Amino acid sequence: MISVPSHQQAPETQAPETQIPEASVPTVTSLNPNHRPMIAILDFGSQYSELIARRVRETQVYSEVLSYRTTAEQLKTINPQGIILSGGPNSVYDVGAPVCDPEIWNLGIPVLGVCYGMQLMVQQLGGQVETSKLGEYGKASLLIDDPTDLLTNVDHEAIMWMSHGDSVTKLPDGFKVLAHTANTPCAAIAHHEKSFYGVQFHPEVVHSIGGLALIRNFVYHICECEPTWTTDAFVDEAIRDIRARVGKKRVLLALSGGVDSSTLAFLLHRAIGDQLTCMFIDQGFMRKLEPERLVKLFAEEFQIDVAYVNARDRFLAKIEGVTDPEEKRKRIGHEFIQVFEEESQRLGPFDYLAQGTLYPDVIESADTNVDPTTGERVAVKIKSHHNVGGLPKDLRFKLVEPLRKLFKDEVRKVGRLLGLPDEIVQRHPFPGPGLAIRILGEVTAERLNILRDADLIVRQEINRAGLYHDFWQAFAVLLPVRSVGVMGDQRTYAYPIVLRLVSSEDGMTADWSRAPYELLEKISNRIVNEVKGVNRVVYDITSKPPGTIEWE
């Protein structure tokens, strides 16, 4: 049992002397140069750190994920109105467990610790954390002892998502218990005077009922943030920044037709007009009619010229005979670089390369390349719809990355505001190598045509059923085997098509969709009757994990 009841204060305890090794202190560059109200999230390795940031942004308050090694002095320069310490896979009492700068507790800034973050708060401020006799994983009822401040409008016995094998057994001086569960005496704690709060559960996940209300309480009432992070405000700010950065110079954008590059094209065109050149490289692995639709849409409806590059034969020849999926990706990526280099020189010169880098890309990679003379980021690699590697080092552009502050759902909001049609904004994720990795084994012109026809039927039928937005992805896969069938009293020996319809929130995990039998029947009947070379349709009922969404 916990040694400090919720109605008593713990005896005064000296906080342990924990310091961050000087060599481990990271360089911190905030994406918030205009110093809008923000919440800083220190990441201790949780799989949910990005999700915390997204939930904060749902309150229309800006947030950034920073390394747990970020110092108090660095935080002063960023000037957040609140700090959230994320969860993590470690135990705070382990040798070498990650710790934050203890000077953070002297900044006078409200802090919310989540799971590991709460345990670290307790340990650094003089409390105690030990291995629990009973761990707690999954759903648990939150029994509220103090419904004020952090837990305002959170229902008693609300279901929260737990994932911990350690528990607080001794509270630091000045803390009190806000809530408990059947197995966890300290499920939520607070030092009201210093605005330090901790929760043993994960309020950011969808399974936690009332989690967003808790986050709102912290952001609005405790940190006193104003909801200034709006789509309109972002667009206005981005246009000003683009114009100031680019001036009268030319910008090149590799357009894929996805929501990221299309939104970026609209944003850049609104900011700099004809200084933007969009290049669409048709590698031959797009879905049926998509390249033609994309070029026509941008030219006729959006009045944005697109330089169309037909490289279908080059790409198909490059992967002729290749069956290994990684080798396919590698060759497609290399060929994209070659085509991009040739065409950019033909269309150029250009001073800037626009990339659809999103905030998760920024979090996951510290790979920045800085021109030593100007201090500006330059492109020695391109993030494209092929997930390719580095461009030649002598092909140097300065980067324009207006979307690098945004999560995917925020990009969709910007796209809608700028006038992108739903067919682009709500487009299902599509892999960079396209249909080349939805044909298992060797890719041939014949197999591409078969898969295009089958894929078109899948898309047509789910749209007719009004179910397109019910799926995260819905597509067809062609297997490099043949099976026996019977059509018109004759024996057939043809390819099978696999239907892959999945539901997901972010693509990190996914479940196979329980699609209506009537829909599956229509798709199957049409494919075997209309697509020459196919005589069998099967349905993939594998979740992620253990499977992946794509087959290659």
N, C-alpha and C positions, 0 to 999 in steps of 0.2 A: 504493500500500500504506500501511497505517497506520504512523505513525512510531514508535509505542511498542509493542513486543512485549508479550504478555500477562504475561510473567514479570518485566517491569521496571516501575519507577515512572517517571512522566513528570517532567521537571524542574519545579521549583517555579515556578508562574506566578501572577501577581496577577490576581484576578478583576476583570473590567471593571466600571466604575462605571455600572451601569444603574439608573435610578430610575423609579418610576411617577409620571407627572405628577399633581400634587395634585388637579387638577380631575377626573381620571378615576377616582378612588377611589370605589367603589360603597358604598352602605349595605348592610351584611350583616346579615340577620336569620335566624338559624338556626332550623330547625324542631325542634331538639333541646334544648328548655329544661331537660329533666331530666338532661342531660349523661351520657347513656348512652355507652358506648364507641363511637367512630365513626371513619370514614375520610372525610377531606375530599378532594373531587375538584375540582381547578382546571381549568376548561374553556377551552381555547384554540381552540374552534371545531370540534372533531371531531364527525363524525356519530355517533361511538360513545360520547360522554361519558355519555349516559344508560345505555348498555349496561354501561359500567364500573361504574356505581353499582348496577345490577341484579345484576351478577356478585358484587360485594362482599356485597350483601344475601343472596345465595344461601348465603353462609358463615354466615348469621345474625348478621352484624355490620352495624350501621347505617351508612349513607353518605349524603352530600349532595353535589350538584353546585353549585359556587360559581364566580363570575367569576374569571378569571385575574388580575384587578386587586385581588383581596382581599389586604389587607396582612398582614404578619406580626403586627402588633398586633391586628388583627381576628381572626386565627386563634388568637391566645392566648386571646381571650375564648370562642371556640368550643371550644378545647381538644381537638382531634382527636388520636388516637393514631398516626395516619399520614396522609400526604398523597400523592395520586396526581396527577401532571401529565398531562393528556390529550394526545392527538394533535391535529393541526390542519393546515389547508391551506397554511400559510405556510412559508417557509424562514427559519431563525433569523437569517441574515445579511442579510435584506431590510431596507431602510429602513422603519421603522415596524412591524416585526414585533412581535407581542405578547410581552411579557416578564412574569415574575412579580417580586414584591418580592424583591430579593437578600437581604434580612434573613431570609427563610425558611430559608436555609441555616444560620442561627445559632440556630434554635429548639431544636435537639436532638431533632427529631421525624423518624422515618424517612420517606424520600421515594422514591417509585417514579415514574420518568419513562417514559411510553409514546410511542414514535415521536417526534413533535415535542417532547414533554416531556423525553425523554432527550437530544435534541440541545440543547435550551435549558439543561438541567442542565450539559452538557459546556461549552457556550459561557460560561455565567455563572461557572463554577468554573475557567476558564482553559484549557480545551481548544479544539479546533478542529473545525468542521464545514464540509464543502465539497460541491459538486455531485459526484455519483457518475458515474464513466464508464459504469457499468452500473447502471441502476435495478433495483428489485426489486418486483414487483407480483404478488400472488397467493400461491400455496403455495410454501414453501421448507423444506428439511430443516434443522433446528437441530442443529448439531454442538457438543456440550457440552464445554468445556474444564475447568470447575469445577462439579461437581454439588452443591455444598453450598449452604446458605442458600436463596436464591431459587429455585434449580433442583432442589431436592430432590424426588425422585419424578417428575421430568420426564424422559421417555425420551430417550436419545441418538438423534438423527435424527428426533425428533418433528416432525411437520408444523406449521408456524406460518404465519400469514397476514401477508404483507408488503405495504406500500404506501408506498414512499418513493423519492425521487430524489436525496436527500442522504445522506451518511454521515459518521460521526465519523472524522477522520483523525489526531487527536491527543488522547490522554486527559489529563484534568486530574491533578494531583498526587494520589497515593494510590489511584487507580482501577486496576482490573485487568479483563481480559476474562474473562467467564464462558462465552460461547458465540459462535460465528461461523456463517456460512453460506457457500455457494460464492461469493457476490458481496459479502458484507458481513463484513469482519473483526471489527467490533464489533456483534454482534447482541444481546448482553447484557453489561452491565458492572456493576461494584460498587465501592464504597468501603466495605468491611466495617466498619471502625472507626466510621464516621459513619452507617452504615445508609442510604447513598444507593445506589439501584439504578436501572438503566435498561435498557429493552428496545426494540429497533428494530422489533419486530413488534407485533401486536395480540392479546394473550392473551385479550381479552374476547369475541372473535367465535367462533362455533361451529366455524369452519374450523380454529382453532388447537387441535390435539390436545395436551392437557396444560396448556392455558391456565388452566383453573380451578384446577388443582393449583398453578400458579405464584402465582395470586392468593391462594389459601389460605396458601401459605408466607409471603407478605408480610403478610397480615392476622393470622394466628395466631402465627407463629414470630418474625417480625421486629418487628411492631408490638405483639405480645403482647395482642391483643384477646380478650375473652371472648364467646362466642356468645349474646348477650342479646337480639338482635332476633328475637323469636319472635312468632307470631300470637297466642298466649295473652297475652303481655306487652303487645302493642299494644292488644288489646281491653280489658284491665283498665285500662290507662292512659287510653285514649280515653274510657271510661265515666266515670272520675273527672274528666277534663277537661271533658266535656260537662256533668256535674252542677254542677261548680264555676262554669262560665261561664253556664249558662242559669238556674240556680236554680229558681224556681217559674214562670218565664215560658213563654209559648207559642212553638212552633216550627212553621213551615210548610215542607213539602217537596213539590216538584213531582216526582211519580213518573212514570217512563217505562216501567218494567217491565224495563229492562236491569239488568245486574249491578251497576253503580255505584249507581244510585238505590235499588235493592232492598236491597243490602247496607247502605247508609246508613240506610234505613228501619228495618231490623232493629236496627242498632246504636243508633240514637236511641230506638227503642221500648224496648229493654232498659235504656237509661239513664234516660229520663224518662217512659216510659209514655204516658198519655193527654194529656200536654202536647204531644204531636206530632200534627199534622194533615197527612195526605198528600192531595195533590190530583192526580188523573189527568185530564188534558185529552185527550179522544178527538177527534183532528183528522180522523179518517176515513181516514187513510193507513196504519193498522196492518194486519198480516197477518190472514188469516181466523181468526176466533174468539179472537184474542189479547186484545182489550179485556175481553171477558166473562170469559175465563180469568183474567186478571190481578186483576180486582176480586174474583172469587169466591175465588181463592187467598189473597189477603191477608185478606179478611173472615172466611172460614170456617176456613181451615187455620192462618193465622198470627195471627188475632184482632187484626189491625191495620185499623182503619176507614180507608176511602179515599173521599174526596169525588169522585164521578164526575161529570165535566162533558162532556155530549154536545154537541160543537161541530162536528160533521161538515158540516152544511149551510153554516155560516159559512166554514169553510176552503175548501170546494169552490167556493163562490161567489167567494171572494177570488182564486182562481187561474184562474177561467174564462177561456178563450181565451189563456192565457199559454203560450208555447212555449219561451222562453229559460230555461235551467236556473238561472241566477243570479237572475233575476227571480222564479222560483218560490220559491227559498229565501228571498229577501228578503221576499216577501209572506207566506209561511208564518210566518216569524219575527216579523214585525210583528203579525200576527193573534194569534200566541201571546201576545205581550206584552199586547195588549188584553184577551184573555180572562183571562189570569193576573191582571191588575190588577183587573178586575171581580170575579172570584171570590174573590180574597184579601181584598177589602174586604167582600164578603158574609160570608165565613167568619170574618173577623178580629174584633178586631185581633190582630196578631202582632208580637212583639218581634224574633224571629229568623227568618232565612231559611236553611235548610239547603241546601247545594250539594254535589254530588258531585265537587268539584274534586280532581284527582289530581296526583301529583307532577310528571309531564311538563307539566301546565298551569302549575304554579308555575315550572318551569324556563324555559318558553318565553315567559312573560309576567311583566313586573314591574308589571303594572297593578293596583296596590292603591289603595284609596280609604279614607282615614282620616278619621274624624270629628274635627275640630279641638278639640272640647271634651272628648271622652272618650278619644281616641287609639285607638278601636276601628275595625276594618275595617267598612265599610258597603257595601251592595250598590247600586251604580249600574248594574250590569249583572248579568244572570243567565246562568249556564252551564246550558243546558237541553238536552233531546234535540232541539232545533231549532237549536242553535248560534246563538242569537239575539243581537242587539246589546243596547243599553242599555235598562234599564227607565226609566220617567220618574223624574227626580231627586227628585220629591216623594214617591215611593214608597220610603221608606228603611227598610231592615232592617239589623240587625247580622248579620254572617255567622257561621254555624257550618259549618266545613269539616273534619270529623274525618278524612277520607280523604286530605287534601292531602299527607301524608307518603308515600303508597303508590303503587307502580306497579300496573298492571292485574293482573299475576299475583298480587300480594300481596292485592289486593282480593278476588280469587277465593278465596284461602285464608281470608280473614276471613269471607267469605260462607258457606263450608263450615262453619267453626267455629260460626257463629251459627245454622246449621240451614237455610240456603237449599237448596232442592232443585236437583238437577243441571240441570233444564230452564231454570233462571235462571242458575246459576253458569257453566254451559258454553254458554250461549246465544251463537250467532254474532253478531258485530257487526251492528248494524242502524242505518241512517242516520237522523238526526233527522227529515228531511222524509219518511221512510218510502217508501211505494210511489210517492209523487208524483215521485220522481226515478228510479224504475225504469220509469216510463212516459215514453218519449221524446216530446217535443212536448206537445200539450194533454192535460190530465188531465180525464177525464169519468167519470161514475158507471159507464157501461158498461165502459170500459176498466179501471177499478179492480176491478170484479167479475170480469172475465176474468183479470186478473193475480192476484187473490187465489186463484182456483180453481187456476190453474196453479202458483202458488207453494206451495200446500198439497200438491199432488201431489209436487213436488220434495222437500219436507221429509219427507213420509210415506215415500217410496221410499228415501231415503238412510238414514232411521232403520230401516226394515225390513231393509236390507242391513247394518246395524251399522256404517255408515261416517260417521255424523254428525261424530264427533270427528276424522276423517281430513282434514276440510276446514276451512280458516279461515273461508270463507264459501261458501254454496251457495244460489243463488237464481235467479229467473226475471226476465227483462226483456221488456217489451212494446214492439215497434217500431210507429211510427205509419204503417206502410205495409201494403198488402195484396198477397197473391200468389194465383195461380190454383192450385187443387187439384181433386182428384176424390174424391168420397165417394158411395158407392152409385150409381155410374154417372151421377152428376150433377156438374156443374161448381160449384166453390166459389170464393169470392173472400174470403179471410179474413186475419186477422193472423198474423204469425210470432211465436213465442216464442223468446227467446235464453236458453240455459242458461249460467250463469256459476258454475263451480266452481273455486275457487282454493285453493292451499296457501301458507301464509306462517307466519312466526314472530311478527311484530309488526305486519304491515300496511304497513310502510314499503316493502317490496318483496314481490312475489308472483309465483307461477308458476301457470299453468293446470294443473289436476289431471288426471292420466292416469286418469280414472275408468273402471271396468270397462265394456266395451261392453254387457254384459247390463243394467247399471244404466241406462245412457243409453237403451237400447232400451225398457225398461219405462216410464221417465219419458215418453219421446216417444209411445209407444203410448197411454198413459193420457191425456196432455194432448190429443192430436188426437181421441181418442174421447169424452172426458168434458167437455171445455171448449168450449162453444159459442162460435164466433167465431174459432177457431184451427185452421189446417190445415197448419202447418209448424213444426218445431222444429229449431233450429240450435245449434251448440256453439261458444262463444267460446274460441279457443285463443291469446289474447293475454296476454303476461306484463306485469307492472308493474315498471319501465317497459318499453316505451314507453306502454302503456295504463294506465288506472287500474282499480281493482277495480270501482267503480260506473261506470255508463255516463254519469251526469250528476253 
